[in-house]
Amino acid sequence: MRRYDRPETLFYVDPPYFQAEKYYAEGFGETDHIRLKEVLDKMQGRFVLTYNDCPFVRELYRQYPAWNVRVILLP
């Protein structure tokens, strides 16, 4: 991300969901979630971030605007 970070860059960031890390081969713990947020805080560009909705994530990103998206499953 640092390599491509410029004011005109838009990143799509989709980290492993919090407390669902066991479903990912590489693992991604609480410290990694915090480190990712610290990297995003320093970005010149902008980002779209997808996460599961939980108190930890809401608190971690509390200074950023958030939208809840309703998923509609079609048959």
Secondary structure, DSSP 8 states (H G I E B T S, - for coil): -GGG--TT-EEEE----TT-GGGSSS---HHHHHHHHHHHHT-SSEEEE-----HHHHHHTTTS-----------
